[in-house]
Amino acid sequence: MSDCLFCKINSGEIPADILYQDDDVSVFRDISAQAPCHFLVIPKKHIATINHLQPADAGLLGKMYLTAQDVARQQGISESGFRTVMNCNDDGGQTVYHIHLHVLGGRPMSWPPG
């Protein structure tokens, strides 16, 4: 998608603090961090919302979580714990319509999230 913020980050058109990147996913720090460590895991493939996932995307979604695990370990938050969140549509809090996994850590998380 030519107007998608995250597609532009994936293509290098918009700079980001990249923590990891391969052929399938990119990981970068969230510019509106809600925790001491807050990064996003996004697929290179444009998928607007969770509602747009197809059965063929199951492996990609699994890779997103395994990448989150690896980067959380590299960032030093895996042992103390972290939260993963994927929002869907307006009421779910989604603001960029390209699926992305928030990974937050470095402090205790409260429940419910609010």
N, C-alpha and C positions, 0 to 999 in steps of 0.2 A: 504494500500500500504506500503510495507516494506521499501521503500526508500524515502517516503514522509516526509519532514521536519515537517509539521504540524501534521501528524499522529503520529510521534515520540513525539511531544510535548503533544498531547492528551493522549498518553500511559504513559507519565512520563519518557520516555527514554531520552529526552532532556529537561533540565530545562527551565523554563520561569517564568516571573513575573506574575503569575496568579492573575487576579482580580475577576474572577467568573468562576464556572464550575458546570455543572449538567450532566445529562445523554445524553443530545442532543448537547450542545455547550460548548466551552471554550472561555474565554476572557483573553487576556494577553497584556501587554505593547509591542509596536513595538520597536525592538532593533535599528531601524533607524528612530527614531521619527522625524516627519516633523512639529510638533507643540508642544507646551508645554504639552498638553495631547494628546497622540496618542496611541490608542489601537486597537487590532484586535478582531473581533468576528468570530469564525470558527465553523463549524459543526463537530461533532464527526464522522459523516459519511463522507467518502472520496468521494468528487465530484470534478473532476479536474477543470472544468471551468463552467461559466454560461451556455455555450452551452450544457453541459451535464445534466443540470437540467431536471427533469421529472415532470409531473403534481403532482405526489405523494409527491414531495419535497416542494410544496407550503407552507405547514404548517411550515416546518423547516425554510424556508426563512423568513416567518413572525416572527418566534420565534427569529431569529437572530436580526431582527430590534427591536423587543420589548426588547430583552436583551441589545442591544445597548442603548436604551432609559433609561433603569434602571441603567446601569453602568455609563452613562453620568451624570445622576442625582447624583449618589454616588460620582463621581469625581468632581462635582461642575461646570460642563460646560453646563448643560441643559438649564438654564435660559439665559445665554449670547449667546448661540448658538454653534452649531457644524456642521461639514460636515461629511457625510457618502459617501464612495466611494467603488465600487467593480469593479476591473479591469478584463478584459477578453482577454486572449492570448497576444502575444508579442506586437502587435501594441497598445493594450490597456494598456500596462504597467504591465501585470501580470508576476511576477517572480517566485512565488511558485504556482504550479499547484494543488491546493486544494483551493476551493473557500474561500474567506475571505472578511469580511467587515471591511474596515478601518474607524475608528471614530477619527476625529481630532477636537480639540478645544483648547480654552485658548488663542486665538488671533483671530483678524479679518482675514477672508479668502478672497482672491482676486478671480476675475473671469475675463476672463477664467483662468483655473488653469495652463495652460502652457504646 
